[in-house]
Amino acid sequence: MAPPLSFIVGILANVLSIIFFASPMKTFWEVVKKKSTGEYDVVPYITGLLSPSIWMFYGILKPGGLLIITVNAACSILQFIFITLFLIYAPLHKKVKTVKLVIILNIGVLGSIIAVILLLVQSDKQLTVTGFIASGISIIMFASPLLVMRTVIKTKSVEYMPFLLSFFMFLQCAMWVLYAVLVKDIFFL
């Protein structure tokens, strides 16, 4: 018996998401070689850690959410590695900013969201509330690379806006839209 189309699309969406989240590898290879973060901004990577973290929580709450949990765990690990490399090679003022943002967003905001949902939201509403929050955070995450547009315009170079990141963002989003339609999940849509 063949797996349902939604499962096949979900697996493809997982693969594309991991490729998308891994696409900055070339950028970080350059950071390691140069031993400097240059003009790169850490905000896309910090929001890139927050988003899969909250989606992982959504997957835990959602019956049959294994595909959601696994891909977001893998993506969270990749973002954690990128943030760690950024911290190693960034100048002190960027390190301080990075640590502050990680503490505020990835520990404070994420922890608060999970605590409020588990402690204050009725169990039959937890998935819906988490879905709305995860969707909002995803919008922020996908908008955060636009912060580099200032650098692109200033330097007249797309060096700080990697093509692979943009390309795989588009592909994985398209696949998750198809998955959302197939499984009728408004939050993924």
SVG drawing of the C-alpha trace seen along z (x, -y; Angstrom):
<svg xmlns="http://www.w3.org/2000/svg" viewBox="-11 -53 51 55">
<polyline fill="none" stroke="black" stroke-width="0.4" points="0.0,0.0 1.4,-3.4 1.7,-6.1 -0.8,-8.9 0.1,-11.9 0.2,-14.2 2.9,-12.0 5.0,-12.1 4.6,-15.9 5.4,-16.2 8.6,-14.3 9.6,-16.4 8.7,-19.6 11.0,-18.2 13.9,-17.7 13.5,-21.2 13.2,-22.7 16.4,-21.1 18.1,-22.3 16.7,-25.8 17.9,-25.9 21.3,-24.5 21.7,-26.9 23.8,-29.4 26.5,-26.7 28.5,-28.4 28.1,-31.7 29.4,-30.3 32.2,-28.5 33.3,-31.9 33.0,-33.3 35.2,-30.5 37.8,-30.9 37.9,-34.7 37.5,-34.4 35.1,-37.2 31.3,-37.7 31.9,-40.9 28.6,-42.7 26.4,-39.6 23.5,-40.1 22.6,-37.4 18.9,-38.3 17.8,-36.0 19.5,-33.1 18.0,-33.9 14.5,-34.1 15.4,-31.1 15.9,-29.2 12.7,-30.6 10.4,-29.6 11.2,-25.9 11.3,-25.7 7.7,-26.9 6.7,-24.7 8.2,-21.7 5.9,-22.5 3.0,-22.7 4.0,-19.2 4.1,-17.8 0.6,-19.1 -0.8,-18.0 -1.9,-14.4 0.3,-12.8 2.8,-15.7 5.9,-13.5 6.9,-15.1 6.6,-18.5 8.7,-17.6 11.5,-15.9 12.1,-18.6 11.9,-21.4 14.3,-19.6 16.8,-19.3 16.3,-22.9 16.7,-24.1 20.0,-22.2 21.3,-23.9 20.3,-27.3 22.0,-26.7 25.2,-25.7 25.1,-28.9 24.5,-31.1 27.4,-29.4 29.7,-30.0 28.5,-33.7 29.4,-34.0 32.8,-32.6 33.8,-34.9 31.8,-38.1 33.3,-41.2 32.5,-41.8 29.6,-44.2 27.9,-41.7 28.5,-38.9 26.8,-40.9 23.9,-41.7 23.6,-38.1 23.6,-36.7 21.0,-39.3 18.7,-38.4 19.1,-34.7 18.2,-35.1 15.2,-37.3 13.8,-35.5 14.9,-31.9 14.8,-31.4 12.5,-34.1 9.8,-34.4 9.8,-30.7 9.7,-29.7 7.0,-32.2 4.9,-31.1 5.1,-27.4 4.5,-28.1 1.4,-30.3 0.0,-27.8 0.4,-24.8 -0.6,-26.6 -3.3,-29.1 -4.9,-27.8 -7.5,-25.1 -6.2,-21.9 -8.7,-21.8 -7.5,-25.3 -3.7,-24.8 -3.1,-23.6 -5.0,-26.5 -3.3,-29.1 0.1,-27.6 -0.7,-27.5 -1.5,-31.3 1.7,-32.1 3.8,-29.8 2.4,-31.4 3.1,-34.9 6.7,-33.9 7.1,-32.4 6.1,-35.6 8.7,-37.4 11.4,-34.8 10.7,-34.9 10.7,-38.7 13.9,-39.0 16.2,-38.5 14.8,-41.7 16.9,-43.4 19.9,-42.7 18.4,-44.8 19.9,-47.9 23.3,-46.3 22.6,-45.1 21.6,-48.7 24.5,-50.3 27.1,-48.0 25.4,-47.5 26.3,-43.8 24.1,-40.8 27.0,-39.1 25.1,-39.4 21.8,-38.0 22.7,-34.5 20.8,-33.2 20.5,-29.7 18.8,-31.0 16.2,-32.9 15.7,-30.0 15.2,-27.3 13.0,-29.5 10.7,-29.8 10.7,-26.1 10.1,-24.9 7.4,-27.4 5.6,-26.3 5.9,-22.6 4.5,-23.4 1.6,-25.3 0.8,-22.1 1.1,-20.0 -1.2,-22.3 -3.8,-22.1 -3.6,-18.3 -3.9,-17.9 -6.2,-20.9 -4.0,-22.7 -4.7,-26.4 -1.6,-27.2 0.8,-25.6 -1.0,-27.4"/>
</svg>
